[in-house]
Amino acid sequence: MVSPLYIIAAGLGGAFLLGLIPDKWRNTAYGITLLALAAMAWIAGEWLYAFAMQGTASVDVFTAGTQPPFAINFRIGLAEATLVLLTTMVGLHAALHMKDTLFKQGRRAMAVLLIFIMALCGIIFTRDLFNLFVFMELTVIATAGLVLLSADSRALGAGLKYLIVSQVMSMLLLIGIIFL
């Protein structure tokens, strides 16, 4: 089975590739977006099949070759695989449904969508509070990016208000973590 870290890598790699191509290559950008989302869904589906049909035990994945707290700790089990598959499939279907909007807004909107889905998967996988906070902030920034990329004149005000509210929420989360 493929490591669940490749779900994060596919999202980041796809978004990075979208940053390298010219704005005129919208078909290529859309293809990269769909390919990255499909790869993320395929990896999650492979893990779900292993847990549901083959009885595989939950797996802890450590990065940087060391144990936490010096590395990121991910866990994937039946619940995580189910939620990640659901998240990536919703992202894939959203990209298919929003084809015209993504083409109109360009590769930047596609990159933000990939980062958003990747961050949601990171929230599901992570096993420590610091990385939960990091992935929550990535989700907040990507959500604001999706709102701010809109052509609607009210989007700027809505995006800024959302960022202010989410930063207050983040500060309250950090204060709560301190008191743990």
N, CA, C and O of each residue as an XYZ file, in Angstrom:
720
protein
N       0.834     -1.188      0.000
C       0.000      0.000      0.000
C       0.879      1.252      0.000
O       1.997      1.256      0.515
N       0.345      2.279     -0.579
C       1.047      3.552     -0.666
C       0.897      4.292      0.661
O      -0.169      4.263      1.276
N       1.949      4.942      1.092
C       1.904      5.686      2.347
C       0.850      6.793      2.284
O       0.698      7.447      1.252
N       0.122      7.002      3.382
C      -0.861      8.094      3.391
C      -0.217      9.476      3.272
O      -0.905     10.457      2.988
N       1.091      9.560      3.484
C       1.771     10.837      3.282
C       1.675     11.297      1.831
O       1.778     12.490      1.545
N       1.478     10.347      0.915
C       1.362     10.714     -0.497
C       0.068     11.472     -0.783
O      -0.028     12.160     -1.799
N      -0.915     11.359      0.082
C      -2.123     12.174     -0.077
C      -1.762     13.644      0.123
O      -2.182     14.508     -0.646
N      -0.979     13.912      1.164
C      -0.517     15.278      1.412
C       0.421     15.719      0.292
O       0.333     16.848     -0.191
N       1.321     14.822     -0.120
C       2.280     15.155     -1.179
C       1.592     15.418     -2.515
O       2.025     16.292     -3.266
N       0.534     14.680     -2.823
C      -0.181     14.894     -4.086
C      -0.841     16.271     -4.102
O      -0.811     16.963     -5.119
N      -1.432     16.667     -2.985
C      -2.047     17.989     -2.910
C      -1.023     19.106     -3.019
O      -1.211     20.060     -3.775
N       0.067     18.983     -2.257
C       1.106     20.009     -2.313
C       1.816     20.019     -3.658
O       2.090     21.081     -4.217
N       2.114     18.830     -4.174
C       2.801     18.738     -5.463
C       1.963     19.291     -6.600
O       2.473     20.003     -7.465
N       0.674     18.964     -6.598
C      -0.211     19.498     -7.628
C      -0.306     21.010     -7.561
O      -0.263     21.683     -8.590
N      -0.435     21.550     -6.356
C      -0.509     23.008     -6.203
C       0.799     23.664     -6.635
O       0.785     24.740     -7.232
N       1.928     23.021     -6.336
C       3.227     23.554     -6.757
C       3.347     23.554     -8.275
O       3.806     24.532     -8.866
N       2.933     22.453     -8.908
C       2.977     22.394    -10.372
C       2.088     23.455    -11.008
O       2.446     24.033    -12.034
N       0.945     23.711    -10.409
C       0.052     24.743    -10.934
C       0.706     26.123    -10.886
O       0.408     26.988    -11.710
N       1.586     26.320     -9.929
C       2.291     27.596     -9.847
C       3.367     27.760    -10.902
O       3.817     28.877    -11.157
N       3.787     26.663    -11.520
C       4.861     26.722    -12.508
C       4.380     26.912    -13.937
O       5.156     27.334    -14.794
N       3.131     26.614    -14.208
C       2.661     26.673    -15.590
C       2.087     28.057    -15.911
O       1.634     28.766    -15.012
N       2.105     28.435    -17.178
C       1.554     29.753    -17.554
C       0.038     29.815    -17.365
O      -0.643     28.789    -17.343
N      -0.468     31.025    -17.229
C      -1.910     31.229    -17.035
C      -2.732     30.753    -18.223
O      -3.893     30.377    -18.059
N      -2.156     30.763    -19.400
C      -2.902     30.386    -20.606
C      -3.198     28.890    -20.668
O      -4.109     28.482    -21.389
N      -2.471     28.081    -19.949
C      -2.618     26.624    -20.016
C      -3.703     26.149    -19.053
O      -3.422     25.351    -18.158
N      -4.890     26.607    -19.215
C      -5.973     26.277    -18.280
C      -6.389     24.815    -18.373
O      -6.731     24.210    -17.357
N      -6.367     24.237    -19.566
C      -6.702     22.813    -19.698
C      -5.692     21.947    -18.960
O      -6.064     20.990    -18.281
N      -4.416     22.285    -19.093
C      -3.370     21.542    -18.385
C      -3.526     21.709    -16.876
O      -3.398     20.744    -16.122
N      -3.799     22.927    -16.444
C      -3.986     23.189    -15.010
C      -5.165     22.400    -14.463
O      -5.089     21.830    -13.374
N      -6.245     22.370    -15.216
C      -7.422     21.622    -14.772
C      -7.119     20.124    -14.729
O      -7.564     19.423    -13.820
N      -6.367     19.642    -15.702
C      -5.971     18.233    -15.708
C      -5.099     17.875    -14.512
O      -5.277     16.821    -13.903
N      -4.159     18.751    -14.178
C      -3.308     18.521    -13.005
C      -4.159     18.494    -11.739
O      -3.943     17.660    -10.860
N      -5.116     19.397    -11.647
C      -6.003     19.447    -10.479
C      -6.791     18.154    -10.341
O      -6.844     17.561     -9.264
N      -7.401     17.722    -11.437
C      -8.178     16.475    -11.392
C      -7.290     15.276    -11.100
O      -7.681     14.383    -10.348
N      -6.101     15.247    -11.687
C      -5.178     14.135    -11.458
C      -4.749     14.069     -9.992
O      -4.707     12.987     -9.405
N      -4.432     15.218     -9.405
C      -4.024     15.241     -7.997
C      -5.170     14.804     -7.087
O      -4.965     14.017     -6.163
N      -6.366     15.309     -7.345
C      -7.516     14.919     -6.519
C      -7.855     13.442     -6.698
O      -8.209     12.767     -5.732
N      -7.748     12.936     -7.927
C      -8.014     11.514     -8.170
C      -6.966     10.643     -7.487
O      -7.298      9.591     -6.941
N      -5.703     11.071     -7.511
C      -4.648     10.308     -6.830
C      -4.888     10.281     -5.325
O      -4.711      9.248     -4.678
N      -5.291     11.417     -4.776
C      -5.587     11.473     -3.346
C      -6.744     10.540     -2.998
O      -6.691      9.830     -1.993
N      -7.783     10.540     -3.824
C      -8.939      9.665     -3.583
C      -8.564      8.203     -3.761
O      -9.032      7.349     -3.008
N      -7.733      7.907     -4.739
C      -7.321      6.520     -4.974
C      -6.532      5.974     -3.787
O      -6.765      4.846     -3.350
N      -5.606      6.766     -3.267
C      -4.812      6.323     -2.111
C      -5.724      6.091     -0.909
O      -5.586      5.088     -0.209
N      -6.646      7.008     -0.670
C      -7.586      6.841      0.447
C      -8.463      5.618      0.239
O      -8.735      4.884      1.190
N      -8.910      5.387     -0.991
C      -9.725      4.206     -1.288
C      -8.962      2.914     -1.090
O      -9.517      1.920     -0.622
N      -7.679      2.930     -1.451
C      -6.840      1.747     -1.245
C      -6.728      1.417      0.247
O      -6.808      0.253      0.638
N      -6.544      2.443      1.069
C      -6.462      2.224      2.511
C      -7.805      1.771      3.082
O      -7.847      0.890      3.942
N      -8.885      2.358      2.616
C     -10.206      1.951      3.095
C     -10.471      0.492      2.755
O     -11.014     -0.248      3.576
N     -10.097      0.076      1.566
C     -10.264     -1.322      1.173
C      -9.447     -2.237      2.089
O      -9.925     -3.290      2.509
N      -8.221     -1.831      2.393
C      -7.367     -2.649      3.262
C      -7.965     -2.789      4.658
O      -7.923     -3.868      5.248
N      -8.517     -1.714      5.179
C      -9.087     -1.773      6.527
C     -10.425     -2.497      6.549
O     -10.681     -3.291      7.455
N     -11.271     -2.240      5.578
C     -12.623     -2.798      5.589
C     -12.659     -4.250      5.138
O     -13.403     -5.049      5.707
N     -11.880     -4.606      4.138
C     -11.972     -5.942      3.554
C     -10.886     -6.900      4.023
O     -11.117     -8.106      4.115
N      -9.711     -6.372      4.319
C      -8.600     -7.247      4.682
C      -8.299     -7.250      6.171
O      -7.446     -8.012      6.628
N      -8.984     -6.412      6.932
C      -8.798     -6.397      8.380
C      -7.459     -5.844      8.829
O      -6.964     -6.224      9.890
N      -6.868     -4.965      8.056
C      -5.588     -4.362      8.410
C      -5.746     -3.510      9.669
O      -6.761     -2.838      9.851
N      -4.733     -3.547     10.532
C      -4.758     -2.738     11.756
C      -4.376     -1.296     11.439
O      -3.750     -1.020     10.416
N      -4.756     -0.389     12.321
C      -4.398      1.024     12.146
C      -2.892      1.179     12.056
O      -2.138      0.420     12.665
N      -2.464      2.170     11.288
C      -1.039      2.380     11.036
C      -0.658      3.780     11.489
O      -1.326      4.756     11.145
N       0.425      3.875     12.267
C       0.998      5.171     12.625
C       2.132      5.463     11.655
O       2.986      4.612     11.406
N       2.130      6.665     11.114
C       3.156      7.076     10.160
C       3.945      8.211     10.793
O       3.382      9.233     11.183
N       5.259      8.019     10.891
C       6.139      9.035     11.462
C       6.991      9.629     10.348
O       7.512      8.903      9.501
N       7.129     10.942     10.355
C       7.976     11.594      9.364
C       9.344     11.866      9.968
O       9.524     11.760     11.181
N      10.284     12.208      9.145
C      11.638     12.599      9.553
C      12.395     11.476     10.252
O      13.448     11.723     10.840
N      11.888     10.263     10.202
C      12.604      9.126     10.760
C      12.743      9.137     12.267
O      13.636      8.478     12.799
N      11.906      9.849     12.962
C      11.994      9.914     14.413
C      10.592      9.942     15.018
O       9.598     10.132     14.317
N      10.537      9.752     16.313
C       9.264      9.727     17.029
C       8.813     11.149     17.362
O       9.636     12.062     17.436
N       7.503     11.338     17.564
C       7.018     12.641     18.034
C       7.618     12.940     19.408
O       7.897     11.982     20.128
N       7.826     14.109     19.805
C       7.349     15.378     19.263
C       8.284     16.006     18.237
O       8.082     17.159     17.855
N       9.292     15.286     17.787
C      10.251     15.852     16.840
C       9.869     15.595     15.393
O      10.625     15.947     14.488
N       8.732     14.999     15.157
C       8.271     14.701     13.805
C       6.748     14.753     13.780
O       6.088     14.753     14.819
N       6.216     14.798     12.581
C       4.765     14.793     12.412
C       4.275     13.360     12.530
O       4.837     12.454     11.914
N       3.236     13.154     13.317
C       2.664     11.832     13.527
C       1.288     11.784     12.881
O       0.385     12.528     13.261
N       1.138     10.896     11.896
C      -0.161     10.652     11.276
C      -0.620      9.261     11.665
O       0.197      8.358     11.844
N      -1.920      9.088     11.795
C      -2.489      7.760     11.999
C      -3.582      7.568     10.972
O      -4.381      8.467     10.709
N      -3.601      6.378     10.397
C      -4.680      6.044      9.482
C      -5.278      4.724      9.922
O      -4.583      3.720     10.077
N      -6.567      4.753     10.115
C      -7.355      3.579     10.457
C      -8.616      3.590      9.614
O      -8.717      4.342      8.644
N      -9.560      2.768      9.979
C     -10.798      2.674      9.207
C     -11.549      4.009      9.180
O     -12.014      4.441      8.125
N     -11.664      4.658     10.335
C     -12.395      5.934     10.395
C     -11.685      7.014      9.583
O     -12.323      7.751      8.831
N     -10.362      7.105      9.736
C      -9.611      8.122      8.997
C      -9.673      7.877      7.492
O      -9.851      8.814      6.714
N      -9.526      6.619      7.086
C      -9.576      6.299      5.655
C     -10.942      6.631      5.069
O     -11.037      7.129      3.947
N     -11.995      6.358      5.824
C     -13.347      6.673      5.354
C     -13.531      8.176      5.194
O     -14.032      8.637      4.168
N     -13.126      8.938      6.205
C     -13.287     10.392      6.141
C     -12.425     11.016      5.048
O     -12.867     11.936      4.359
N     -11.201     10.523      4.886
C     -10.326     11.078      3.850
C     -10.856     10.736      2.461
O     -10.806     11.572      1.559
N     -11.362      9.517      2.279
C     -11.951      9.172      0.982
C     -13.162     10.060      0.702
O     -13.331     10.549     -0.415
N     -13.989     10.265      1.701
C     -15.150     11.141      1.530
C     -14.715     12.568      1.193
O     -15.289     13.200      0.306
N     -13.714     13.071      1.893
C     -13.219     14.426      1.651
C     -12.639     14.575      0.254
O     -12.944     15.540     -0.446
N     -11.807     13.627     -0.153
C     -11.184     13.732     -1.474
C     -12.201     13.537     -2.594
O     -12.087     14.161     -3.649
N     -13.189     12.680     -2.376
C     -14.222     12.497     -3.403
C     -15.097     13.746     -3.531
O     -15.488     14.122     -4.636
N     -15.400     14.383     -2.408
C     -16.150     15.641     -2.467
C     -15.322     16.701     -3.198
O     -15.857     17.467     -4.000
N     -14.017     16.742     -2.920
C     -13.145     17.682     -3.625
C     -13.088     17.407     -5.116
O     -13.118     18.336     -5.923
N     -13.005     16.134     -5.489
C     -12.977     15.767     -6.906
C     -14.290     16.134     -7.584
O     -14.293     16.694     -8.680
N     -15.395     15.820     -6.936
C     -16.698     16.169     -7.508
C     -16.890     17.692     -7.567
O     -17.492     18.206     -8.510
N     -16.383     18.400     -6.572
C     -16.470     19.865     -6.597
C     -15.680     20.428     -7.773
O     -16.141     21.345     -8.453
N     -14.487     19.876     -8.013
C     -13.683     20.345     -9.151
C     -14.381     20.053    -10.471
O     -14.334     20.866    -11.395
N     -15.027     18.899    -10.563
C     -15.765     18.575    -11.786
C     -16.969     19.501    -11.959
O     -17.251     19.964    -13.064
N     -17.660     19.760    -10.882
C     -18.851     20.613    -10.936
C     -18.490     22.076    -11.198
O     -19.232     22.786    -11.877
N     -17.360     22.526    -10.666
C     -16.952     23.924    -10.792
C     -16.031     24.161    -11.984
O     -15.279     25.135    -11.993
N     -16.075     23.298    -12.976
C     -15.145     23.401    -14.107
C     -15.150     24.792    -14.732
O     -14.088     25.382    -14.932
N     -16.311     25.315    -15.037
C     -16.392     26.633    -15.678
C     -15.826     27.732    -14.780
O     -15.108     28.616    -15.247
N     -16.152     27.671    -13.504
C     -15.651     28.672    -12.563
C     -14.143     28.572    -12.414
O     -13.454     29.591    -12.389
N     -13.620     27.349    -12.316
C     -12.175     27.172    -12.196
C     -11.458     27.639    -13.457
O     -10.386     28.238    -13.371
N     -12.034     27.374    -14.623
C     -11.435     27.857    -15.865
C     -11.427     29.385    -15.902
O     -10.454     29.994    -16.345
N     -12.506     29.994    -15.439
C     -12.604     31.450    -15.454
C     -11.608     32.080    -14.485
O     -10.982     33.092    -14.801
N     -11.464     31.476    -13.296
C     -10.581     32.054    -12.284
C      -9.127     31.642    -12.463
O      -8.235     32.323    -11.957
N      -8.868     30.559    -13.162
C      -7.500     30.193    -13.488
C      -6.843     29.238    -12.509
O      -7.472     28.700    -11.598
N      -5.560     29.054    -12.734
C      -4.788     28.048    -11.996
C      -4.650     28.368    -10.515
O      -4.463     27.459     -9.706
N      -4.738     29.626    -10.148
C      -4.613     29.983     -8.732
C      -5.780     29.426     -7.916
O      -5.586     28.940     -6.801
N      -6.972     29.496     -8.464
C      -8.139     28.934     -7.777
C      -8.016     27.419     -7.671
O      -8.414     26.829     -6.667
N      -7.465     26.791     -8.706
C      -7.274     25.339     -8.668
C      -6.249     24.957     -7.605
O      -6.421     23.959     -6.905
N      -5.182     25.747     -7.482
C      -4.171     25.485     -6.459
C      -4.756     25.657     -5.061
O      -4.464     24.869     -4.161
N      -5.571     26.673     -4.881
C      -6.195     26.905     -3.571
C      -7.139     25.755     -3.225
O      -7.199     25.333     -2.071
N      -7.871     25.247     -4.208
C      -8.756     24.102     -3.972
C      -7.948     22.875     -3.541
O      -8.349     22.161     -2.622
N      -6.816     22.631     -4.199
C      -5.971     21.494     -3.815
C      -5.433     21.649     -2.395
O      -5.428     20.688     -1.627
N      -4.983     22.842     -2.045
C      -4.472     23.081     -0.693
C      -5.582     22.898      0.337
O      -5.346     22.360      1.419
N      -6.780     23.340      0.005
C      -7.921     23.190      0.912
C      -8.206     21.715      1.195
O      -8.342     21.324      2.355
N      -8.295     20.902      0.157
C      -8.581     19.474      0.339
C      -7.422     18.792      1.062
O      -7.650     17.940      1.921
N      -6.185     19.154      0.726
C      -5.019     18.576      1.399
C      -5.023     18.923      2.884
O      -4.722     18.068      3.718
N      -5.360     20.165      3.223
C      -5.381     20.577      4.627
C      -6.472     19.852      5.406
O      -6.268     19.487      6.563
N      -7.624     19.642      4.782
C      -8.679     18.875      5.451
C      -8.220     17.445      5.723
O      -8.507     16.892      6.785
N      -7.514     16.847      4.776
C      -6.978     15.496      4.987
C      -5.942     15.500      6.111
O      -5.888     14.563      6.908
N      -5.125     16.546      6.177
C      -4.146     16.658      7.255
C      -4.803     16.765      8.616
O      -4.306     16.198      9.589
N      -5.914     17.483      8.701
C      -6.657     17.577      9.965
C      -7.134     16.194     10.392
O      -7.091     15.857     11.575
N      -7.581     15.406      9.447
C      -8.085     14.067      9.764
C      -6.953     13.149     10.211
O      -7.134     12.353     11.134
N      -5.794     13.246      9.573
C      -4.679     12.339      9.858
C      -3.903     12.673     11.126
O      -3.424     11.761     11.799
N      -3.765     13.936     11.471
C      -2.788     14.340     12.470
C      -3.130     13.839     13.869
O      -4.293     13.609     14.202
N      -2.095     13.678     14.669
C      -2.239     13.169     16.033
C      -1.627     14.093     17.072
O      -1.442     13.682     18.217
N      -1.306     15.330     16.707
C      -0.814     16.255     17.720
C      -1.431     17.636     17.518
O      -1.867     17.983     16.420
N      -1.459     18.404     18.585
C      -2.155     19.690     18.568
C      -1.473     20.729     17.693
O      -2.145     21.539     17.056
N      -0.139     20.713     17.656
C       0.557     21.711     16.844
C       0.219     21.543     15.370
O      -0.120     22.516     14.696
N       0.309     20.324     14.868
C       0.012     20.103     13.457
C      -1.477     20.254     13.167
O      -1.853     20.633     12.057
N      -2.325     19.964     14.144
C      -3.748     20.248     13.977
C      -3.953     21.747     13.759
O      -4.722     22.158     12.890
N      -3.260     22.554     14.555
C      -3.344     24.004     14.399
C      -2.829     24.443     13.025
O      -3.436     25.297     12.379
N      -1.718     23.863     12.581
C      -1.151     24.213     11.269
C      -2.132     23.881     10.152
O      -2.368     24.701      9.265
N      -2.702     22.683     10.193
C      -3.640     22.299      9.139
C      -4.936     23.109      9.216
O      -5.558     23.383      8.190
N      -5.342     23.490     10.422
C      -6.523     24.358     10.541
C      -6.248     25.723      9.926
O      -7.112     26.285      9.253
N      -5.056     26.258     10.150
C      -4.702     27.545      9.554
C      -4.628     27.445      8.034
O      -5.049     28.366      7.335
N      -4.100     26.348      7.519
C      -4.085     26.151      6.064
C      -5.503     26.103      5.507
O      -5.776     26.648      4.437
N      -6.398     25.451      6.234
C      -7.794     25.392      5.809
C      -8.420     26.782      5.815
O      -9.152     27.143      4.893
N      -8.134     27.552      6.848
C      -8.671     28.914      6.942
C      -8.163     29.768      5.784
O      -8.943     30.468      5.139
N      -6.868     29.713      5.521
C      -6.289     30.529      4.455
C      -6.826     30.102      3.096
O      -7.129     30.947      2.253
N      -6.946     28.793      2.878
C      -7.473     28.314      1.597
C      -8.941     28.692      1.423
O      -9.363     29.054      0.325
N      -9.714     28.609      2.493
C     -11.120     29.008      2.407
C     -11.234     30.494      2.083
O     -12.026     30.890      1.228
N     -10.452     31.300      2.760
C     -10.461     32.736      2.470
C      -9.998     32.991      1.038
O     -10.532     33.869      0.359
N      -9.020     32.237      0.582
C      -8.561     32.376     -0.795
C      -9.643     32.058     -1.798
O      -9.784     32.749     -2.807
N     -10.410     31.012     -1.529
C     -11.510     30.672     -2.437
C     -12.574     31.768     -2.454
O     -13.144     32.072     -3.501
N     -12.834     32.355     -1.294
C     -13.815     33.440     -1.228
C     -13.277     34.685     -1.933
O     -13.999     35.331     -2.692
N     -12.015     35.019     -1.682
C     -11.441     36.246     -2.233
C     -11.199     36.169     -3.738
O     -11.084     37.209     -4.387
N     -11.120     34.981     -4.304
C     -10.928     34.852     -5.745
C     -12.208     35.101     -6.530
O     -12.185     35.131     -7.761
N     -13.301     35.278     -5.841
C     -14.575     35.529     -6.507
C     -14.575     36.915     -7.152
O     -13.914     37.836     -6.673
N     -15.320     37.043     -8.234
C     -15.434     38.334     -8.922
C     -16.476     39.237     -8.265
O     -16.574     40.416     -8.608
N     -17.238     38.709     -7.344
C     -18.274     39.488     -6.666
C     -17.620     40.578     -5.812
O     -16.632     40.321     -5.124
N     -18.163     41.768     -5.858
C     -17.584     42.889     -5.112
C     -17.711     42.700     -3.603
O     -16.934     43.279     -2.844
N     -18.665     41.911     -3.163
C     -18.847     41.668     -1.726
C     -17.860     40.639     -1.185
O     -17.751     40.463      0.028
N     -17.139     39.957     -2.080
C     -16.230     38.893     -1.654
C     -15.072     39.433     -0.824
O     -14.642     38.781      0.127
N     -14.565     40.606     -1.166
C     -13.443     41.170     -0.420
C     -13.825     41.419      1.035
O     -13.086     41.038      1.943
N     -14.957     42.046      1.260
C     -15.416     42.291      2.630
C     -15.697     41.004      3.376
O     -15.343     40.866      4.547
N     -16.337     40.057      2.694
C     -16.648     38.774      3.335
C     -15.375     38.008      3.669
O     -15.274     37.411      4.741
N     -14.405     38.020      2.763
C     -13.151     37.315      3.003
C     -12.375     37.895      4.166
O     -11.833     37.158      4.989
N     -12.320     39.217      4.235
C     -11.601     39.853      5.339
C     -12.298     39.614      6.673
O     -11.632     39.376      7.681
N     -13.620     39.674      6.694
C     -14.356     39.381      7.931
C     -14.129     37.937      8.361
O     -13.972     37.653      9.548
N     -14.112     37.027      7.392
C     -13.858     35.621      7.702
C     -12.464     35.444      8.291
O     -12.290     34.709      9.262
N     -11.469     36.114      7.711
C     -10.111     36.008      8.240
C     -10.017     36.548      9.662
O      -9.329     35.960     10.497
N     -10.690     37.645      9.949
C     -10.660     38.211     11.300
C     -11.300     37.248     12.296
O     -10.740     36.990     13.362
N     -12.462     36.723     11.954
C     -13.150     35.783     12.854
C     -12.309     34.527     13.053
O     -12.212     34.020     14.171
N     -11.706     34.025     11.991
C     -10.915     32.797     12.117
C      -9.643     33.032     12.923
O      -9.181     32.122     13.611
N      -9.069     34.222     12.854
C      -7.885     34.502     13.661
C      -8.238     34.615     15.138
O      -7.464     34.186     15.994
N      -9.388     35.183     15.442
C      -9.853     35.208     16.836
C     -10.050     33.779     17.328
O      -9.667     33.443     18.449
N     -10.650     32.939     16.485
C     -10.842     31.536     16.841
C      -9.496     30.841     17.065
O      -9.354     30.044     17.993
N      -8.519     31.140     16.225
C      -7.198     30.533     16.371
C      -6.530     30.962     17.672
O      -5.895     30.151     18.346
N      -6.672     32.235     18.023
C      -6.100     32.700     19.284
C      -6.759     32.011     20.475
O      -6.077     31.629     21.426
N      -8.075     31.851     20.429
C      -8.773     31.154     21.509
C      -8.336     29.695     21.588
O      -8.200     29.142     22.680
N      -8.117     29.073     20.436
C      -7.616     27.697     20.426
C      -6.242     27.619     21.076
O      -5.992     26.728     21.887
N      -5.352     28.538     20.731
C      -4.016     28.533     21.329
C      -4.068     28.788     22.830
O      -3.318     28.173     23.588
N      -4.938     29.681     23.266
C      -5.094     29.919     24.707
C      -5.602     28.651     25.388
O      -5.135     28.294     26.470
N      -6.552     27.975     24.760
C      -7.048     26.713     25.311
C      -5.969     25.650     25.386
O      -5.917     24.889     26.352
N      -5.108     25.587     24.381
C      -4.012     24.612     24.384
C      -3.030     24.923     25.500
O      -2.504     24.010     26.138
N      -2.779     26.203     25.741
C      -1.858     26.589     26.810
C      -2.362     26.091     28.160
O      -1.570     25.649     28.993
N      -3.668     26.157     28.380
C      -4.229     25.749     29.661
C      -4.413     24.244     29.788
O      -4.811     23.763     30.849
N      -4.130     23.488     28.726
C      -4.186     22.031     28.847
C      -3.074     21.605     29.709
O      -2.911     20.411     29.961
